[in-house]
Amino acid sequence: MNFGQNLKKLRKNAKLTQSQLAEKLGMKQNAYVLWEQKATNPTLELLEKLSAIYQIPIQELIIKTDNKEKQLMDNYRALSGEQQESVVNFTEFLLEQNKTNLVDLKTYQRALLNYAIVEDEELSAGFGQTASNSGHHYKAYTTEKLSRYDGAARIKGESMEPDFPNFSIATFLNTGFGRSGDVYAIAEGDLGEECLYIKQVFEEEGRFRIHSINPDPQYKDFYLGEGDNFRIIGPVVDNFEEINESQIED
């Protein structure tokens, strides 16, 4: 289990969403997401905050569970204070000699990447929070080849995990409803005040059953029918996790 996997496991066990934990840490959700993706590591100050939130030693946040690292930590704890200090000094010397960072960020050439033009609004993968739309757009980069799409937006919430992760980008068509059981972008409410969803949709006896992929019982099915103010925008065609701008080279 790597550092990012360990963080995700601890968060899930504490029944916290990424946004809730980021708020406790006083940081933006997208910055926290990079920790779980193992793209960046937290500072010592933020590690101490995580340690206080979960009430565990910092070592349990960062240690991997493979046998070599466990053996190394067990051996370190068995040394005297002076011996431990010598071990720390020696590892710092090795790091300096190798001139490496603790986290080696992979970089990408912008010209070789694909991108989607993303609307500055969010598709709820939760309980249909109203999402604001500033009318702005930006580019979200990926190494994946993208199919044709009409719109793209960031997913907010965890009801469609693991297939559609929180804070990932979904692209969709503006073709309306087609095949029962597909995943769609849905708008509910008056124009400009809509709740936007990404959900699996089933057509049943003249109405639509709106289903979440996440098996957590808090995400219950609900129905939309003729008397409801909604529209099925179109099917989701692609979903990807955006490459952080700091990893892209021009």
N, C-alpha and C positions, 0 to 999 in steps of 0.2 A: 504494500500500500504506500503510494507516494504522498508527499505533503498535501497536494490539492485534494486527493481522495480522502485523506484523514480529516481535513477541514470540513469537507462536505458531510462525512459521516457524523462528525461531532454536531454540526448544525442540524442535521436531520433528527438526531437523537434528542436535541434540545427543542425540537418542534419550532424552529425559527426559519423564516424565509430569508432569502439573500438580502432583500431590501430591509427587513427588520434588523438583521445582524449589522448591515452596513450603517444603519441609523444609530445603533448602540455604539458603534466604533467611531462615529462622527465622520464618515466618508461616503463617497458616492458608490452606488450599487455596482456600476460598471467597473470600478477599480477593484472592488472586492471580488467580482466574478473572475478576474484575471488570476487571483490567488488559487481559486478552485481549479482553474484551467492550467495551473502551474506555469503561467507565463511570467509572473513576478512573485516576489516574496515580500511579506510585510516587514516593516522596520521593527526594531526591538521594542519601541514604545507601543506599537500596535499588537505585537506578540504578547506584551504584558497585559494589555486590555483583554485580548482573547483568553489569556490564562485566567484572568479574574472573572470573566463571563462564564466560562465553563468550570471554574474552580479546579483546575488541574495544573501541574507544573508545566512550564514552557517546554521542557524536554519531551513531554507527551504530545505536544502539538507538532513538533518538527521531526521526531524520530520516525524512521521507516521501520517496518516490521520484518525486514529480512534478517536472517540469522547473523550475518557478519556485523551489521550495525548494532544489533542487540548485544552481541558478544563484546564489541568495542565499548559500549556504554557500561556493561556490567564490569568489565576490566577497569574502566576509568573510575567507577565508584569504589572499587576495591583498593585504589591507590591512596597514599597519604596526601595531605594538602600540597606539600612541596612537589611531590611527584605529579599531581594533577596539573600544577602550574607549568611544569616542564613539558607535559604533553600539549597543553594549549599553546605554549611558545613555539613548539616544534611544528604544530599544524599551521600556525600563522606563517612560519618560515617557509613551509612547503607551498602555501598559497601564494606567497610573494614570489617565490622562485618560478612557479608556473605561470604567474601573471594572469590568473583566471578569476572570474567572479563566481560567487556562490550560485548564481543563476545565469546561464548562458542563453540570452534571448535569441531565438531564431529570427533572421531578418528576410525580407522579401523585396524583390524589385517591383516597383509599382507598375511598370509597363507590362510585366508578365502576369499580373493579377486580373481577375474578373471582378466586376462590381455591380451592385444594384443601386438604383436611385431610390432612396428611402424617404418616405414622407415623414415629417416631424410630428408623428402621432403614434399611438401604441395600440396593438391588438390585444385585448384582454384574453388571457388564458387563466382566468380566475372566475370572478363572479360578475363580470361585465361592468367594471368601473368606467365611468364616463371619461373619455380620453380627449384631451384638447388637441387641436390641430392649428399650429401657427402658420401653416401655408408654406413653410420652408422645406427644402429638400437637401439631402446630403448623400455622399457616396459611401457605401459600405463594401469593403473589399473582402474577397475570398479567393482561395485557390480552386474552388469547385467551378465546373462549367454549369452555367445557369440556363434553364429553358426560357422560352419567351414568356413574358409576364406583362401585366398592365399596371400593377401597383406593388409596392413593398412597404412593410412597416415592421417595427420592432415588437416582439412578443413581451407582454407584461403579465407575469404570473406563472404558476406551476401546474395548472390543471391539465396541461397537455404533455407533460413530461412522462416518460423520457424521450418520446419521439420528437417533440418540439420544445426544446429547453427554454426556460425563462431567459429573457434578454437576447435571444437569438433573433435572426431576421427571417421573416416569411415573405415570399413573393406569391402573388395570386393573380388570377384572371378576372376580368369584369364581365363574365359570361353568364352569371346567374346560376341557378340550380341545375344540375345535370344528373349525376348518378347517386343514388342513395348509398350512404355509408362512407362517402368521401369526406375529406376535411375541407371546410370552407371558411372564408372570411365573411362575417355577418355584421350588418349594421342594424341597430334597434333604436327607435326614437326619431324625433324630428331632425331634419338636416341642420347640422351645426351643433346639435346637442345629442348626438348619437352615442350609444354604447357600442363599442366595436369588440367583436369576439373572433377568436379562432377556435372552432369546435368541429367535432365530427357530427354530421347531420344525417338523420334517417327520416325518410318520408313514410308516415304511417297514418292511414285512414284520413286523408285530407289535411293533415297538419304535420309539423316537423318536430321530431324529437332531437334535442340538442344534448350531445353526449361529450363527456370529458374522458380522455384516454387514461389519465392518472387514476389508479384504483382507490386512492384515498377516499373514504366514505363522505368526507365533507363536500366533495364535488358531485352533487346530485344532478341527474338528468332533469331537464325542464322542456316545456313544449311551447312552440310558437305556431299560431294559426291565423286564420283569415282576419280575425278581429284585432290582431296585434300590429303595431306600427313597426314593421321590420322589413328588411330586404336582404336576400342572400347575394352578396357581391359576386362571389365566384370561387372556384376551387383553388386551394393552395397548391402551388406547383413545385416550389423548392423551399428549403429551410437550411440556413447555415449560421455558424458562429463567426461573427465579424473579426477580422484581423485587426489588432490594435494598431493605431496610427504610429506608435513609437517603434513598431517592428517593420515599418515600410520605409524603404530607401528610394529616393528619386534618381 
